[in-house]
Amino acid sequence: MQRTQVTILSLWLFLASTLQAENGLNPLNWFGNEDEGVFALDIANAAEEAEAASKLTNGKAKLEAGSIWSADRTFKKIIKTYPTAKATAEAHFLRGKILMSKGRWVKAFNQFQEIAVKHPDYKHFDQVISAQFDCATALMEGARGRILWVIPGFKQYGEAVKEFELIVRNAPYSDYAPLALMNIALVSELKENPEEAIDALDRLINYYPQSMLAPDAYYNMAETYANLVKGDEYDQGSTRQAISYYEDFLILFPQSNYLGEVEGNLDAMEDLLARSRLNLGDFYYNYRSNNTAALVFYNETITIAPESDAAEEARQRITNIESGINPISGASILRTLLRAE
C-alpha cells in the first residue's frame, strides 16, 4: 500500500516537472495554450503610412474638385485598408463631414467617434468634438432619419442623448461637456423623463460649477422638481428640493436677471409646503383632538412661510386652541353642510 502511494506521488511530480518545463513556472499556465493572451499590436508600418497619406491627398483633391462621391469612396478605402495609419483619422473626419452635408447625422457622428476611440491623438481633435456636438444638436432639434432613404423617420431624441453623453465622455474638460449636459436635460424634458434631466443637471452643477451654464442649471433643476409637485396633499419631497435649489440660486447668483422670477417661484413653493403642514395640523386638530400635534404643524407652517395665507390660517388655529375653542368634528361638519342645503 505504501509502495503504491510512493509510485503515484513520483508519477505526479514527474508530470508536474514536465508541464513546468514546457509552460514556465506559473502553474496557471500548465493546462493552457502558451499562445493564448498574446496579441500583436496592429500598427501601420512606414510603407502603409506613406500609402495611406498618398491616397488621402488624392481623396482631398477629388473633394476640392467637387467629386464628392469619388472622394468618399477613397476615404472609405483608406479606413478599411489602413485602420491604424495616421492619415485614417483625417479620412474619418472628412467622411464624417460629407455625411453631415447629406443630413446623415448619426452615421456622421459615428465616423467622428471612430477618431475619438482609435485616434485620440488626432491633431484636430477639438474639431472632431465640435462636429459631434453639431450632429447631436441636429438630432435634438428634430432631425429625422430616412426609411428606405426616402420616407422621413421618427425624431431621434434618444440618440441625441446618447451622443451628448459620448461627447461628455470624449472631452470631459472641454467647453462642450457642460453644454452637452444641459442639452441632455433639455432633451429629457421633451421626452418627459425628469429623472434623466435631474441626473444631467446634477452633474453639470457638481462637475462644472464655474461654467457659464451653472445659473441655468440651478434654475432648471428647481423648475424640474417644481413640475413634479402634485399638490399640498401629496408627499413634499420634490417641493423641498425645488426650494433648496431656488435658495441656492439666490445665494450664488444675486445679480441674475432671473432674480424676481426665482423669488416668486420660491414663495409659491414655500406656500405650498406650508399649506401641506397646515393640512396635517388640521387633521390632528379636527379629527384626532390632538392639540399638541396640531400645534407642532401649525408652528411649522408659520416657520416655513411666515407671510403666506397658510401661515395666517395657522395663527388663527393656534389662537383657537389657546382660547379653548373645540374643533368642529367630521360629523358636525357633515351636519352643517346638510343644513346649508
Secondary structure, 3 states (H helix, E strand, C coil): CHHHHHHHHHHHHHHHHHHHHHHCCCHHHCCCCCCCCCCCCCCCCHHHHHHHHHHHHHHHHHHHCCCHHHHHHHHHHHHHHCCCCHHHHHHHHHHHHHHHHCCCHHHHHHHHHHHHHHCCCCCCHHHHHHHHHHHHHHHHCCCEEEECCCEEEEECHHHHHHHHHHHHHHCCCCCHHHHHHHHHHHHHHHCCCHHHHHHHHHHHHHHCCCCCCHHHHHHHHHHHHHHHCCCCCCCCHHHHHHHHHHHHHHHHCCCCCCHHHHHHHHHHHHHHHHHHHHHHHHHHHHHCCCHHHHHHHHHHHHHHCCCCHHHHHHHHHHHHHHCCCCCCCHHHHHHHHHHHC
